[in-house]
């Protein structure tokens, strides 16, 4: 039984043991874990870590391949491709089987990693990163959906907690690993390492049960894919332009946003008329789905904005060295995983789901407002305690997000549900960092345009941008940036507040133990 307000319209046929050639129903919880989790953990890890591992290798890539002005496309290309791939793999996984599509995504990811490692130019490397993103986006979506396919509903919260912790830890581990590999083995090694790990993942996927697809026909929506791409690519490029804090790029960003909006209107009209749409519009209209996806976007905006801008705050405003930043931020990056796993255990043991982020997200809002109002009074010893509370409370959201959308969507649309979460989280992260950056830059521009230019240099080159200034000017700039960061923390708190409102209004509040779907 599912306790919620609007789920009856989404009821789907339950899956039975006959749907599998491997009988997972007879496995103990421990046996199920060791059969399923390693097979989805490594693909998830590969996809998440590859979004961040190249960040610290970019200078070495630019030095080796030239065209430094284009090196950021190595990161952007992966993000764009992975975002577009999410609904594609969701749709194909529902129709053709997720295990089969996982093999395809892994093959594409491994092959693209090889091409990245041997790329002779930035252009070729960028094109290879597009292919890698198309594979990585599938690994993310399929890993999440496979939990809903082979794990009983009451147990899914625990598994989603594990996956959320893998995602956060791998995203945090990526820059550290990328820096070490680049320094000791060259930038190509950040791609070569994917080949043996991908082959191991390939072998582990063979252990997953083979499920008969619940959909019998595939009529792929190529028109929808084209319009979706025409929406996402300009949108993400516009947000990337906004993150550069360059007023000269504003006309281009506005033009890209106009193209994205027009394409979105056409996409929605086309999806309404399509018999087998790429995006499940009817599903996304359900309160439990769109509110949960919006919570995922809010959490993505909150977390990624903090991880992006806190290092700048700690170095410029607090004056700590780059090597100390990682240690000071460790409570933020590590305890999100702890919060996710604790939430998963609570769902499994009690069946209560949305109540956990309903209590956790207001705590995130409160701690961010503490930073906004009182950060000048907080010592360096006190900041990690604030980061710890934010991380633990923020970790309550993602296991609930995936568990909710999968239960509401039912077995026939597990892939579409998982894809909607991945898409929402990516857009939220990109939008969140752009908005917070705009708040920082706008506040500094209004106060002191010269400080705004210095801030842009700080974002691009780090603390060395202040090297030529006298101590008095550095103190003034630091003070102005500190005030701007207080507004930025308040902006991030607004994202967290939206997530809290969505958590309180999700219709699905509890998963009963006898649920079979």
C-alpha positions as CSV (number, residue, x, y, z in Angstrom):
1,X,0.0,0.0,0.0
2,X,1.2,3.5,-0.8
3,X,0.1,6.4,1.3
4,X,-0.2,9.4,-1.0
5,X,-2.7,11.7,-2.7
6,X,-2.5,11.2,-6.4
7,X,-0.8,7.9,-7.2
8,X,-3.8,5.9,-8.3
9,X,-3.5,7.4,-11.8
10,X,0.0,6.1,-12.1
11,X,-0.6,2.5,-11.0
12,X,1.4,0.1,-13.1
13,X,1.5,-3.7,-13.2
14,X,3.7,-5.2,-10.6
15,X,6.9,-7.1,-11.5
16,X,7.0,-10.8,-10.6
17,X,9.9,-13.2,-10.4
18,X,8.9,-14.5,-13.9
19,X,10.1,-11.2,-15.3
20,X,13.7,-12.3,-14.6
21,X,15.8,-15.1,-15.8
22,X,17.8,-14.8,-12.6
23,X,15.5,-15.2,-9.5
24,X,16.4,-12.3,-7.2
25,X,13.2,-12.9,-5.2
26,X,14.8,-15.9,-3.5
27,X,17.9,-14.0,-2.4
28,X,18.5,-12.8,1.1
29,X,19.0,-9.0,1.6
30,X,22.7,-9.7,1.9
31,X,22.8,-11.8,-1.2
32,X,20.8,-9.3,-3.1
33,X,23.2,-6.5,-2.1
34,X,26.3,-8.4,-3.3
35,X,24.6,-9.4,-6.5
36,X,23.2,-6.0,-7.4
37,X,25.2,-3.2,-5.8
38,X,28.7,-3.9,-7.2
39,X,27.2,-4.2,-10.7
40,X,25.7,-0.7,-10.5
41,X,28.1,1.0,-8.2
42,X,31.1,1.0,-10.5
43,X,29.2,2.3,-13.6
44,X,27.8,5.1,-11.4
45,X,31.3,5.9,-10.0
46,X,32.8,6.1,-13.5
47,X,30.1,8.5,-14.8
48,X,30.2,10.7,-11.7
49,X,34.0,10.9,-11.3
50,X,34.5,11.7,-15.0
51,X,32.5,14.9,-14.7
52,X,35.1,16.3,-12.3
53,X,38.4,14.4,-12.7
54,X,39.4,16.5,-15.7
55,X,39.1,19.8,-13.9
56,X,42.6,19.8,-12.4
57,X,44.1,18.4,-15.6
58,X,42.8,21.3,-17.8
59,X,46.0,23.4,-17.5
60,X,48.2,20.5,-18.5
61,X,45.8,19.8,-21.5
62,X,46.1,23.4,-22.6
63,X,49.9,23.4,-22.3
64,X,50.1,20.1,-24.3
65,X,47.5,20.7,-27.0
66,X,47.3,24.5,-27.1
67,X,44.1,26.6,-27.7
68,X,43.8,27.5,-24.1
69,X,40.7,29.6,-24.8
70,X,38.8,26.4,-25.8
71,X,40.0,24.1,-23.0
72,X,36.8,24.7,-20.9
73,X,34.8,23.0,-23.6
74,X,36.4,19.7,-22.4
75,X,34.2,20.0,-19.3
76,X,31.2,21.6,-20.9
77,X,31.0,19.0,-23.7
78,X,30.6,16.2,-21.1
79,X,27.9,18.0,-19.2
80,X,25.9,18.8,-22.3
81,X,26.1,15.3,-23.7
82,X,25.3,13.6,-20.4
83,X,22.3,15.8,-19.9
84,X,20.9,15.0,-23.3
85,X,21.6,11.3,-22.9
86,X,19.6,10.9,-19.7
87,X,16.1,10.7,-21.2
88,X,17.3,8.8,-24.3
89,X,18.7,6.0,-22.1
90,X,15.6,6.2,-19.9
91,X,13.3,5.6,-22.9
92,X,15.5,2.9,-24.5
93,X,16.0,1.1,-21.2
94,X,12.2,0.9,-20.7
95,X,11.8,-0.5,-24.2
96,X,14.9,-2.7,-24.7
97,X,16.0,-3.6,-21.2
98,X,18.3,-1.8,-18.9
99,X,20.9,-4.5,-18.6
100,X,21.3,-4.5,-22.4
101,X,21.6,-0.7,-22.6
102,X,24.1,-0.7,-19.7
103,X,26.4,-2.8,-21.9
104,X,26.0,-0.3,-24.7
105,X,26.6,2.7,-22.5
106,X,29.8,1.1,-21.0
107,X,31.1,0.2,-24.5
108,X,30.6,3.8,-25.6
109,X,32.2,5.2,-22.5
110,X,35.3,2.9,-22.7
111,X,35.8,3.6,-26.4
112,X,35.4,7.4,-25.9
113,X,37.9,7.3,-23.0
114,X,40.4,5.7,-25.4
115,X,39.8,8.4,-28.0
116,X,40.2,11.1,-25.3
117,X,43.5,9.7,-24.2
118,X,45.0,9.7,-27.7
119,X,43.4,13.0,-28.9
120,X,45.9,15.2,-30.8
121,X,44.0,18.5,-30.4
122,X,41.5,20.2,-28.2
123,X,38.9,19.9,-30.9
124,X,39.3,16.2,-31.2
125,X,39.3,15.9,-27.4
126,X,36.1,17.9,-27.1
127,X,34.4,15.7,-29.7
128,X,35.6,12.6,-27.8
129,X,34.2,14.1,-24.6
130,X,30.8,14.4,-26.2
131,X,30.9,10.7,-26.9
132,X,32.0,10.0,-23.4
133,X,29.2,12.1,-22.0
134,X,26.7,10.2,-24.1
135,X,27.9,7.0,-22.4
136,X,28.3,8.6,-18.9
137,X,24.8,10.0,-19.0
138,X,23.5,6.5,-19.7
139,X,25.5,5.0,-16.9
140,X,24.0,7.4,-14.4
141,X,20.4,6.9,-15.5
142,X,20.6,3.2,-15.9
143,X,22.3,2.6,-12.5
144,X,19.4,4.5,-10.8
145,X,16.7,2.7,-12.7
146,X,18.2,-0.7,-12.2
147,X,17.7,-0.3,-8.4
148,X,14.0,0.2,-9.1
149,X,14.0,-2.9,-11.4
150,X,15.6,-5.5,-9.2
151,X,15.2,-4.2,-5.6
152,X,12.0,-4.4,-3.5
153,X,10.4,-1.0,-2.9
154,X,11.0,-0.9,0.8
155,X,14.7,-1.7,0.3
156,X,15.2,0.9,-2.4
157,X,15.8,3.8,0.0
158,X,18.9,2.0,1.4
159,X,20.3,1.4,-2.1
160,X,19.5,4.9,-3.2
161,X,21.4,6.2,-0.2
162,X,24.4,4.1,-1.1
163,X,24.3,5.4,-4.7
164,X,23.9,9.0,-3.6
165,X,27.0,8.6,-1.4
166,X,28.9,7.1,-4.3
167,X,27.9,10.0,-6.5
168,X,28.9,12.6,-4.0
169,X,32.2,10.9,-3.0
170,X,33.2,10.3,-6.6
171,X,32.5,13.9,-7.6
172,X,34.6,15.0,-4.7
173,X,37.3,12.5,-5.3
174,X,37.6,13.4,-9.0
175,X,39.6,16.6,-8.7
176,X,42.0,15.0,-6.2
177,X,42.6,12.0,-8.4
178,X,42.9,14.1,-11.5
179,X,45.6,16.2,-9.9
180,X,47.6,13.2,-8.8
181,X,47.3,11.4,-12.1
182,X,48.2,14.5,-14.1
183,X,51.2,15.3,-12.0
184,X,52.6,11.7,-11.9
185,X,51.4,10.1,-15.2
186,X,50.3,12.9,-17.5
187,X,46.9,14.3,-18.3
188,X,46.1,11.3,-20.6
189,X,46.0,9.1,-17.6
190,X,42.8,10.6,-16.4
191,X,41.2,8.9,-19.4
192,X,43.3,5.8,-19.6
193,X,42.2,4.8,-16.1
194,X,38.6,4.4,-17.3
195,X,39.6,1.6,-19.7
196,X,40.4,-1.1,-17.1
197,X,37.8,0.1,-14.7
198,X,35.2,0.1,-17.5
199,X,36.1,-3.5,-18.4
200,X,35.7,-4.6,-14.8
201,X,32.3,-2.9,-14.7
202,X,31.4,-4.7,-18.0
203,X,32.1,-8.0,-16.3
204,X,30.1,-7.0,-13.2
205,X,27.0,-6.1,-15.3
206,X,26.8,-9.8,-16.4
207,X,25.8,-10.6,-12.8
208,X,22.6,-8.6,-13.1
209,X,19.4,-10.5,-13.8
210,X,17.9,-10.4,-17.3
211,X,14.5,-8.8,-17.2
212,X,11.9,-9.1,-20.0
213,X,11.1,-5.5,-21.2
214,X,7.5,-4.6,-20.2
215,X,7.2,-2.6,-23.4
216,X,7.0,-4.6,-26.6
217,X,7.6,-2.0,-29.2
218,X,10.1,0.8,-29.7
219,X,9.0,3.8,-31.8
220,X,11.8,6.2,-31.0
221,X,11.0,9.9,-31.0
222,X,13.8,11.4,-33.1
223,X,12.0,14.7,-33.5
224,X,11.6,15.0,-29.8
225,X,15.4,14.3,-29.4
226,X,16.3,17.0,-31.9
227,X,14.1,19.6,-30.1
228,X,15.3,18.4,-26.7
229,X,18.9,18.9,-27.8
230,X,18.1,22.3,-29.3
231,X,16.7,23.2,-25.9
232,X,19.5,21.8,-23.7
233,X,22.6,22.8,-25.6
234,X,21.8,26.6,-25.9
235,X,20.5,26.6,-22.3
236,X,23.7,25.1,-20.8
237,X,25.9,27.2,-23.1
238,X,24.0,30.3,-21.9
239,X,24.6,29.4,-18.3
240,X,28.2,28.8,-19.0
241,X,28.5,32.3,-20.5
242,X,26.8,33.7,-17.4
243,X,29.3,31.9,-15.2
244,X,32.2,33.8,-16.9
245,X,31.1,37.1,-15.3
246,X,31.8,39.0,-18.6
247,X,29.3,41.6,-19.5
248,X,30.5,41.4,-23.1
249,X,29.1,37.9,-23.2
250,X,25.6,39.0,-22.1
251,X,24.1,39.4,-25.6
252,X,25.3,35.9,-26.6
253,X,23.9,34.4,-23.4
254,X,20.5,36.2,-24.0
255,X,20.4,35.0,-27.6
256,X,21.1,31.4,-26.5
257,X,18.3,31.6,-23.9
258,X,15.9,32.8,-26.5
259,X,16.7,29.9,-28.8
260,X,16.3,27.5,-25.8
261,X,12.9,28.9,-24.8
262,X,11.6,28.7,-28.4
263,X,12.8,25.2,-28.7
264,X,11.2,24.3,-25.4
265,X,7.8,25.6,-26.5
266,X,8.1,23.5,-29.7
267,X,9.2,20.5,-27.7
268,X,6.3,20.6,-25.3
269,X,3.8,20.9,-28.2
270,X,5.5,18.0,-30.1
271,X,5.6,15.8,-27.0
272,X,1.9,16.3,-26.4
273,X,1.1,15.1,-29.9
274,X,3.6,12.2,-30.0
275,X,2.3,8.7,-29.4
276,X,5.6,7.5,-27.8
277,X,7.2,10.7,-26.6
278,X,10.8,11.0,-25.5
279,X,9.7,12.9,-22.4
280,X,6.8,11.5,-20.4
281,X,4.8,14.7,-20.1
282,X,1.9,13.0,-18.4
283,X,4.2,11.6,-15.8
284,X,5.9,14.9,-15.3
285,X,2.6,16.6,-14.6
286,X,1.9,14.4,-11.6
287,X,2.5,16.3,-8.3
288,X,4.7,13.6,-6.8
289,X,7.0,13.6,-9.9
290,X,7.4,17.3,-10.6
291,X,7.7,18.3,-7.0
292,X,10.3,15.6,-6.4
293,X,12.2,16.6,-9.5
294,X,12.1,20.2,-8.5
295,X,13.5,19.2,-5.1
296,X,16.4,17.3,-6.9
297,X,17.1,20.5,-8.9
298,X,17.1,22.6,-5.8
299,X,19.5,20.2,-3.9
300,X,21.8,20.1,-7.0
301,X,21.9,23.9,-7.1
302,X,22.6,24.1,-3.4
303,X,25.4,21.6,-3.3
304,X,27.2,22.4,-6.5
305,X,27.0,26.2,-5.7
306,X,28.6,25.6,-2.3
307,X,31.3,23.3,-3.6
308,X,32.1,25.7,-6.5
309,X,32.3,29.0,-4.6
310,X,33.4,28.0,-1.0
311,X,37.0,27.4,-2.0
312,X,37.2,31.0,-3.4
313,X,35.6,32.3,-0.2
314,X,38.0,30.4,2.0
315,X,41.1,31.4,0.1
316,X,40.3,35.0,-0.6
317,X,38.3,36.1,2.4
318,X,39.7,33.8,5.0
319,X,43.2,33.7,3.6
320,X,43.9,29.9,3.9
321,X,46.1,28.1,1.4
322,X,44.7,25.9,-1.4
323,X,46.0,22.8,0.4
324,X,44.0,23.7,3.5
325,X,40.8,24.3,1.6
326,X,40.2,20.5,1.1
327,X,40.6,19.9,4.8
328,X,38.3,22.7,5.8
329,X,35.7,21.5,3.3
330,X,36.0,17.8,4.2
331,X,32.9,17.9,6.5
332,X,30.8,19.3,3.6
333,X,32.0,16.7,1.1
334,X,32.2,13.7,3.3
335,X,29.1,13.9,5.4
336,X,26.6,14.3,2.6
337,X,27.3,10.6,2.0
338,X,26.7,9.9,5.6
339,X,23.4,11.8,5.5
340,X,22.3,9.9,2.4
341,X,23.1,6.5,3.9
342,X,21.3,7.3,7.1
343,X,18.2,8.4,5.2
344,X,18.3,5.2,3.2
345,X,18.4,3.2,6.4
346,X,15.5,5.2,7.8
347,X,13.3,4.5,4.7
348,X,14.1,0.8,4.8
349,X,13.4,0.4,8.5
350,X,10.4,2.7,8.9
351,X,9.0,3.2,5.4
352,X,8.9,6.9,6.1
353,X,10.4,8.8,3.1
354,X,9.5,12.5,2.5
355,X,9.4,13.4,6.2
356,X,13.3,13.0,6.3
357,X,14.1,15.8,3.9
358,X,11.1,17.7,5.2
359,X,13.1,18.0,8.5
360,X,16.6,18.1,6.9
361,X,16.2,20.8,4.3
362,X,15.0,23.5,6.7
363,X,18.2,22.8,8.7
364,X,20.2,23.5,5.5
365,X,18.3,26.8,5.1
366,X,19.0,27.8,8.7
367,X,22.7,27.0,8.4
368,X,23.1,28.9,5.2
369,X,21.4,31.9,6.7
370,X,23.9,31.6,9.6
371,X,26.6,32.0,7.0
372,X,24.8,34.9,5.3
373,X,24.2,36.8,8.5
374,X,27.1,35.8,10.8
375,X,30.0,34.5,8.6
376,X,32.3,37.4,9.6
377,X,31.9,36.4,13.3
378,X,32.5,32.7,12.7
379,X,36.1,31.5,13.2
380,X,37.9,29.1,11.0
381,X,37.4,26.4,13.7
382,X,33.6,27.0,13.7
383,X,33.1,26.9,9.9
384,X,33.7,23.1,9.5
385,X,30.9,22.6,12.1
386,X,28.5,24.6,10.0
387,X,29.6,22.6,6.9
388,X,29.0,19.4,8.8
389,X,25.4,20.2,9.7
390,X,24.7,21.4,6.1
391,X,26.1,18.2,4.6
392,X,24.3,15.8,7.0
393,X,21.0,17.6,6.4
394,X,21.4,18.0,2.7
395,X,22.1,14.3,2.3
396,X,18.5,13.6,3.3
397,X,17.1,14.5,-0.1
398,X,18.5,12.3,-2.9
399,X,17.5,8.8,-1.7
400,X,14.0,10.1,-1.2
401,X,14.0,11.7,-4.7
402,X,14.8,8.5,-6.6
403,X,12.7,6.2,-4.4
404,X,9.7,8.5,-4.9
405,X,9.8,8.9,-8.6
406,X,10.4,5.2,-9.2
407,X,7.5,4.1,-7.1
408,X,5.1,6.7,-8.7
409,X,6.2,5.9,-12.2
410,X,5.8,2.1,-11.9
411,X,7.8,-0.6,-13.6
412,X,6.9,0.5,-17.1
413,X,8.5,3.9,-16.8
414,X,11.4,3.4,-14.4
415,X,13.9,4.6,-16.9
416,X,11.9,7.8,-17.7
417,X,11.6,8.5,-13.9
418,X,15.3,8.0,-13.3
419,X,16.2,10.1,-16.3
420,X,13.9,13.0,-15.1
421,X,15.9,13.1,-11.8
422,X,19.3,13.1,-13.5
423,X,18.1,15.8,-15.9
424,X,16.7,17.9,-13.1
425,X,19.8,17.6,-11.0
426,X,22.1,18.6,-13.9
427,X,20.0,21.7,-14.8
428,X,19.7,22.7,-11.2
429,X,23.5,22.5,-10.7
430,X,24.2,24.5,-13.8
431,X,21.5,27.1,-13.0
432,X,22.5,27.3,-9.4
433,X,26.1,28.1,-10.1
434,X,25.2,30.6,-12.7
435,X,22.7,32.4,-10.4
436,X,25.1,32.5,-7.4
437,X,27.9,33.7,-9.6
438,X,25.6,36.4,-11.0
439,X,24.8,37.5,-7.4
440,X,28.4,37.7,-6.4
441,X,29.5,39.5,-9.6
442,X,26.4,41.8,-9.5
443,X,27.0,42.8,-5.8
444,X,30.6,43.5,-6.5
445,X,29.9,45.5,-9.6
446,X,27.4,47.7,-7.8
447,X,29.9,48.3,-5.0
448,X,33.2,48.6,-6.9
449,X,33.6,47.6,-10.6
450,X,37.4,47.2,-10.1
451,X,36.8,44.6,-7.4
452,X,34.4,42.9,-9.7
453,X,37.1,42.5,-12.3
454,X,39.5,41.2,-9.7
455,X,36.9,38.7,-8.6
456,X,36.5,37.4,-12.2
457,X,40.3,36.9,-12.3
458,X,40.2,35.1,-9.0
459,X,37.6,32.7,-10.3
460,X,39.7,32.0,-13.4
461,X,43.3,32.1,-12.0
462,X,43.0,31.7,-8.2
463,X,44.7,33.8,-5.5
464,X,47.6,34.9,-7.7
465,X,45.3,37.5,-9.2
466,X,45.9,39.6,-6.0
467,X,49.7,39.2,-6.1
468,X,50.4,42.7,-7.5
469,X,48.2,44.6,-5.0
470,X,49.4,46.3,-1.9
471,X,48.1,45.1,1.5
472,X,45.6,47.9,2.0
473,X,43.9,47.3,-1.4
474,X,43.8,43.5,-0.8
475,X,42.0,44.2,2.5
476,X,39.5,46.4,0.8
477,X,38.9,43.8,-1.9
478,X,38.6,41.0,0.6
479,X,36.0,43.0,2.6
480,X,33.9,43.7,-0.5
481,X,34.1,40.1,-1.6
482,X,33.1,39.0,1.9
483,X,30.0,41.2,1.8
484,X,29.1,39.8,-1.7
485,X,29.5,36.3,-0.4
486,X,27.0,37.0,2.4
487,X,24.5,37.7,-0.4
488,X,25.6,34.6,-2.2
489,X,25.0,32.4,0.8
490,X,21.5,33.9,1.1
491,X,20.9,33.1,-2.6
492,X,21.9,29.5,-2.0
493,X,19.6,29.4,1.0
494,X,16.8,30.3,-1.3
495,X,17.5,27.2,-3.4
496,X,17.5,25.1,-0.2
497,X,14.2,26.7,0.9
498,X,12.6,25.7,-2.4
499,X,13.8,22.1,-1.8
500,X,12.3,22.2,1.7
501,X,8.9,23.4,0.4
502,X,8.9,20.6,-2.2
503,X,9.8,18.1,0.4
504,X,6.9,19.2,2.6
505,X,4.4,19.0,-0.3
506,X,5.4,15.6,-1.9
507,X,2.2,13.5,-1.7
508,X,4.1,10.2,-1.2
509,X,5.0,10.1,2.5
510,X,5.4,6.5,3.4
511,X,6.2,3.1,1.8
512,X,4.5,0.1,3.4
513,X,6.4,-3.1,3.7
514,X,3.8,-5.1,1.6
515,X,4.2,-2.9,-1.5
516,X,4.8,-5.3,-4.5
517,X,5.4,-3.0,-7.4
